[in-house]
Amino acid sequence: MTTSNLYLQILEWMPFVLQGFVMNILMSLLAIVIGTAVGTFLGLGQLSLNFTIGLPSKLLTQLFRNAPWLVLLFYCIFLMPYQVNIAGITIELPSWLRATIGFSFPVAANFSEIVRGAVKSVPRGQWEAAEALGYSRKATLFRIILPQCLTRMIPPWMNLYALLLTATPLSMIVGVEEALGRTQAAVQAQSDSRVLIPMYAALLAMFFLYTWPINRLSLVLERRFRTK
Amino acid sequence: MITDIQTFFRELANSGINLTIFYDAFDFERFITGLGNTVLLILASTFFSIIIGAIGTAILTSGRAFPGFLVRSYVALFRNTPLIVQMYFFYFAIGSIMPVGQNELGLPEPLLGSFSWAVISLSLYAGAFNVETFRAGVGAVHGSYEEAAFALGYNRRQAFFAVTVPLALRFSFASLSNNLVDLTKATTVAYAVGVAELLYVSNQIWSDSLNTIEMMNVMLVIYLVLTGAVVFIINRVEAVMRLPGFGLGDNQ
């Protein structure tokens, strides 16, 4: 087979791999939404002066931040039920959904740290000034500190999303049909060792083209917010 | 003593918590091998990734255009693609064109096994992050230190290695410890190319002994201890290397 034929053959498989990549994007979008929502509560919990809220939030954050993604993924894949019954309605939990939930844990823990870090980055003087003006701790946090934090949280949040997307192919190990699994299947189907390098290089390029702009934009935004 | 421990865990197994690794010699041996491989992966990849980070930073600060572009491309490529895909690319794609040797039985044997590829791929991945860390560390050293070295008759190279590097290293520790914790966690990905590390052997053990939950909890605890150990060691090194009077963390 000539080289041009080889590339045509690889090109034929690209839609199949790209469909898998859409799965990666879907999982990452769902996980970032869940993770951000849970992480917001965990992060605010970490700032709580109440011992019963602060301590569990800190422990959970550290636990899920320091555990390997793959281990958390295994937890969710093996220990979550295949289906749940809520009020007589059976909801199926396919492996991609369980994997997505598995990715949400580390995302939540990382976002919790982003929230805490952003709040801590606001100078202490602002807390003191607000206290002098008679603001309660709650009012200071929600009306003075957090509005300033939002812009500071966007760049690390985008980095977190990029990190999450590059973690999604791990779900291939537990049998989710995404880009890496499909690339592997495509390589096996072609049974030609010459396609190995171009196929995997194409997959790397796919991830790079999606993630690189996000990280670049995050860097630009970080510089812009810093000067303010 | 050992029999006491074994008896205790056998009895614990009867009550529902089946930790085979503490009473079954075969499982124990597998588990220790896995743990050893994980520690070996961490040590080897840490070593090579720091060297890669140092070389990359030296090239970037030398100010030469083309080598600098190559380093920046390397960092961008490895930071923006999944580690597992990189590992597959090295192990399956690059591995397919590597020369094949022969083992003592005359059977074909690849020159580099999955462990070597895992170390190469983990080192390159963590190395990309270390380049950025060390580069930021060099950037954090105030220009006046270099100028002072010039005034004392140092040339550019001498000033870089004798003044900038030692200070930059001290600025890099916080970020470096972050990178190495990430590397420790990333060693689990070697599971995908069949390296018999902790996750891999745990999977074998729970497949044989049907104690998934127990093994997962053991594994989680071990990884938390390993990441904790990495942070502790870096903090110790940082404390030992601290320069009295050189305020770190309070904007010089």
Contacts between the chains, C-beta under 8 A, distances in Angstrom:
chain1	res1	chain2	res2	distance
A	63	B	224	7.2
A	66	B	181	6.9
A	66	B	185	7.4
A	66	B	223	7.2
A	66	B	224	5.5
A	66	B	227	4.5
A	66	B	228	7.6
A	67	B	185	7.4
A	67	B	220	5.6
A	67	B	223	5.9
A	67	B	224	6.7
A	68	B	185	4.0
A	68	B	186	7.4
A	68	B	187	7.9
A	68	B	188	4.3
A	68	B	199	7.7
A	68	B	223	5.6
A	69	B	185	6.9
A	69	B	188	7.7
A	70	B	188	4.2
A	70	B	189	6.5
A	70	B	191	6.7
A	70	B	199	6.4
A	71	B	188	6.3
A	71	B	199	6.7
A	71	B	216	7.1
A	71	B	219	5.9
A	71	B	220	5.9
A	71	B	223	6.2
A	74	B	199	7.6
A	74	B	203	8.0
A	74	B	216	6.4
A	75	B	216	5.9
A	75	B	220	7.8
A	78	B	212	5.4
A	78	B	216	7.3
A	79	B	212	7.4
A	79	B	213	6.6
A	79	B	216	7.5
A	162	B	80	7.0
A	165	B	82	8.0
A	166	B	80	7.3
A	166	B	81	6.5
A	166	B	82	4.1
A	166	B	83	7.2
A	167	B	82	6.9
A	168	B	82	7.5
A	169	B	82	4.8
A	169	B	84	5.1
A	169	B	85	5.8
A	170	B	82	7.7
A	170	B	84	5.7
A	170	B	189	7.1
A	170	B	192	7.9
A	172	B	84	7.3
A	172	B	192	7.8
A	173	B	191	7.0
A	173	B	192	5.8
A	180	B	82	7.5
A	180	B	84	6.6
A	180	B	85	5.8
A	180	B	88	6.8
A	183	B	88	8.0
A	184	B	88	7.5
A	187	B	92	7.6
A	193	B	96	4.9
A	196	B	92	5.8
A	196	B	93	4.3
A	196	B	96	4.9
A	197	B	89	7.9
A	197	B	93	4.4
A	197	B	94	7.2
A	197	B	96	7.5
A	197	B	97	7.2
A	199	B	93	7.6
A	200	B	85	6.9
A	200	B	88	6.0
A	200	B	89	4.3
A	200	B	92	6.8
A	200	B	93	4.4
A	201	B	89	7.0
A	201	B	93	7.4
A	203	B	85	5.6
A	203	B	89	7.9
A	204	B	77	7.7
A	204	B	81	4.8
A	204	B	85	5.7
A	204	B	86	7.1
A	204	B	89	6.1
A	207	B	80	6.9
A	207	B	81	4.6
A	207	B	82	5.7
A	207	B	85	6.4
A	208	B	76	7.9
A	208	B	77	6.4
A	208	B	80	5.0
A	208	B	81	5.3
A	211	B	80	4.1
A	211	B	81	7.1
A	212	B	76	6.3
A	212	B	80	4.5
A	215	B	79	7.0
A	215	B	80	6.0
